[in-house]
Structures are given as structure tokens and as C-alpha cells.
């Protein structure tokens, strides 16, 4: 604030020579000259009218209240005025201000583009970003894992899917994420946190999407997620689909489904399953409520069947047996398990033909009829994938078996009906069933598989889709005979690969 004098003795005596550049006193102002003897108080080094506080007077947000002659305070005019002008006196905070320009760009790409490759509809994409991004801004390991996943997709968009695994910037982000991850795992404050599980999930997806084939690359993160979930869930019940803990429910769904796909297509031991589980217990879960998981495109009960297929297949795998065990002892029990699993899949098919699928609470309201139809087709493609694996891996049926070829053709029909989409459709989940069908395809069906996988890569730009097609070409060219299935081929080539 400023204060003016009524005059000064020097001005009275030498009015014409009082021309210093100073605030104007009362009498000098009348004469139109500057007086160096007047005094002005300043706010923050500025004149009151030019200070931030003084500016509030100009926009109407503040008022001068004089409670006695010459004494006053500043106050807001009213609560209504204050709320109306809050945008004028507050400055928005940029949550990305601490990030580098490269990190900002990659997060922006993840939010708008890369998040679509793991989302079947807009509601899922919004949920993924809403849950992951705020947590990533507070968790360095998750931040670097997310930027790595985004960089993988961005490089594929630039037609560089083949060079993703050797890209230095992607390797740098992955290494940085792992370094922070190790530190965070050792911190007592983060023990069992959702952020650590989210990091394990994102690192796993980054490894898979890049087309990793080395042992214990992506699988190590699934095993790590299992350990984290065991720690987090000890002493408390897992959240139900109706739980308010939506993020933990989402992570639980991711873990259950990635383990299921690993069991269905991988050649290693099943993760988190009892490989000696008897047939009588295999389908006990079928009496529980079922949901068509909109994140993965298949039902919860079908997911459990995938895990049991992997458990039974590993029980007869040569690497799981001791020298004194004989395969002949298992043939009857394996056939019994195969029959139970096959009837379970057909039971799910019959149920699906008569009823509308049940989605998790709050999901179906945001889905169009076309999207629901595509989910039904996607789930059917996964059902036939399970049938193929039962016949080929458990019963060792030849690829030319009519039952196998019938399922191959139905998977291709379902995929064609869904049709290519650049995202926000169950189309993004079809790598696994297309690959399983491709392993057994014959004649013109192989060309159809080539075209569909190429279209899938061109739309979602996941390098692992291109890797899947590359491996199919190798398998078709190098398969010993029609009884050698994909898991046998993986053993022979010493790959650790999941088509997702």
C-alpha cells in the first residue's frame, strides 16, 4: 500500500527544482512534478497495484474493509465471489512437471494409444489409465515399466517390430525399472503394495509384447507376481468382483488369466497349480458364479480349465518325471482327466448357447450389442482352443483328426466375424486362439492364419504377434510329423514363448 504526504517543505521552497523520479506528493502532483520526499510501501518488491495480492483487487476477488479511520484490512467480498474467481487466484498443478520430455511423451502415447492393445472396450482403457498412471507417478519402477511398454508399441508403429528387443532406449527403461523394483521390494513400507504387483504385471507384458523367447524372461515376472500376491493376501480375503478395491480385483484377474494362458500354450510347469490334482476336483469350480472377463475375452470357468490342461500336460511331460516312473501308469488317468475336461468345455458351450453372458458388475452397461457379440465369439474361439489342446497335448491325437480340424475352422470363422479393429475390441485378444489354430491348420487354412495374424499385427502393433507368425512358419516347415505338437517343438527348439 502507499501513503501520500500533503506536501513537503522543499517543494514549497523550490517547487520548480523538485524533479526527481519519485512518487508524487499531494502538492507536487497538483503541479504535475515528481517529488523525491514522498514515501511508498511495496509488496514483495513491487508496487501494491502490481503485486499478486494487489491484482486480486482488480479482478473483484478482494475488497478493502476500513474498520476505523485510517485502519483497514483486505477480505473476500463473499463466498460466492471467492468460488467464482478461484480459477483466477489459484494456479493448476501439472502432475507431469517432474518428468523429462521423453517420459511425458511416452506416457501420453500410453494413455492415448498403447493402452488400447490390452483393452477390449473404452471403459476398460479408461480404467487401466485411471488406475495405473497416478500410481506410476509415485512409483519409479512402475513409471519406467510403463514407459518401456509404451516405447515398444511406438517402435512397432514405426515398422520396427523386429528390432524391439535390441532397442537401447527400451533396454534402458527396462533396466531402470528392474533396478527401482529391487529397491522397492526391500522397502518395508511397500511390502505387499498394489504398486509392486502392478510393476510385475507391466514388466511381464513388456517382455511378452517384445517377443521374448528366452527362458525365465516373462515367466519370472509371473512367478514374482505370484509371490507378491501371496504376501499381500496373507491374512485377508481376496477381493470379490463387487469389492471397492477395484485395482486389486483387476490385478487378480490379470494374474489368473496370464497363468491360464501360460498353462494352455507354454511348455513349462504350471504356475500356482497342484499338478497331482485328481479328476474329481478338476471341475468342482464349475458350480461357482461365472463371468466373461472383458479384459481377456474368455470366462472365469474356462480359465480354470486352461490351468488344468496345463497341469495334466505337465504331469506326463518327460521333464517332470523321475527315472523310476513309467508313462504307461498314467495313460488311464490322463484319459480320464481329458474326458472330464472335454465334457466341461462342452458344458460351457451348451450353457453359452442358451444364455446371455454375464460380465463383471458395471461392465455390460458400457458395451454395445456389437461388442457383446464379439465377446461371445472371442470366448468361443478360446473354447475351441481348449478342445484342440485336450486332443493334441493330452490324447496325442494327430493334427489331421476331424475333431481337431473342426475346431481349427471354427476359430478362424469366429476371428473373421469379429474382424480387424485398431483397438477397443475383443479383436486384440485373438493372438492365442489364432496361434493354436495355426499350429494345426492345413492347406488353405494356413494362408488364412497368415492373413489374420498379419492384419492383427498391422492394427494393434504388438511385436509378439509378428513373432507368433514367424514361429508358425518355422513350425510348419520343421515339424517332424503330424503327431509332434507345439509343446514338443518348443522343447526341441528350447524356446520359452507365449503367443499373446
GIHU-V400078 format. One record per backbone hydrogen bond with DSSP energy under -1.0 kcal/mol. NH is the residue of the N-H (numbers start at 1). CO is the residue of the C=O. If there is no record, write none. Layout:
# GIHU-V400078
nh,co
NH,CO
NH,CO
This chain:
# GIHU-V400078
nh,co
12,8
13,9
14,10
19,17
22,20
26,5
29,25
30,26
31,27
33,28
43,46
46,43
50,47
51,48
55,51
57,54
59,55
61,56
62,56
63,75
65,73
68,71
71,68
73,65
75,63
82,78
83,79
84,80
85,81
88,85
89,85
90,86
97,94
99,96
104,100
105,101
106,102
107,103
108,104
109,105
110,106
111,107
112,108
113,109
114,109
115,110
116,113
117,114
119,116
125,121
126,122
127,123
128,124
129,125
130,126
131,127
132,128
133,129
136,132
137,133
143,139
144,140
145,141
146,142
147,143
148,144
149,145
150,146
151,147
152,148
153,149
154,150
155,151
156,152
157,153
159,156
160,155
164,161
167,164
171,167
172,168
173,169
174,170
175,171
176,172
177,173
178,174
179,175
180,176
181,177
182,178
183,179
184,180
185,181
190,187
193,190
197,193
198,194
199,195
200,196
201,197
202,198
203,199
204,200
205,201
206,202
207,203
208,204
209,205
210,206
211,208
212,207
217,214
222,218
223,219
224,220
225,221
226,222
227,223
228,224
229,225
230,226
231,227
232,228
233,229
236,233
243,240
246,244
249,245
250,246
251,247
252,248
253,249
254,250
255,251
256,252
257,253
258,254
259,255
260,256
261,257
262,258
263,259
264,260
265,261
266,262
277,274
281,278
284,281
286,283
287,284
288,285
292,358
293,298
297,293
300,291
303,299
304,300
305,301
306,302
307,303
308,304
309,305
310,306
311,307
312,308
313,309
314,310
315,311
317,314
320,317
321,318
325,322
329,326
330,327
334,330
335,331
336,332
337,333
338,334
339,335
340,336
341,337
342,338
343,339
344,340
345,341
346,342
347,343
348,344
349,345
350,346
351,347
352,348
353,349
355,351
363,360
366,363
367,364
372,368
373,369
374,370
375,371
376,372
377,373
378,374
379,375
380,376
381,377
382,378
383,379
384,380
385,381
386,382
387,383
388,384
389,385
390,386
391,387
392,388
393,389
394,389
395,390
397,391
399,482
401,398
405,401
406,402
407,403
408,404
409,405
410,406
411,407
412,408
413,409
414,410
415,411
416,412
417,413
418,414
419,415
428,425
429,426
430,427
434,430
435,431
436,432
437,433
438,434
439,435
445,442
446,443
448,444
449,445
450,446
451,447
452,448
453,449
454,450
455,451
456,452
457,453
458,454
459,455
460,456
461,457
464,209
465,462
467,463
468,464
469,465
470,466
471,467
472,468
473,469
474,470
475,471
476,472
477,473
478,474
479,475
484,481
489,485
490,486
491,487
492,488
493,489
494,490
495,490
496,213
500,498
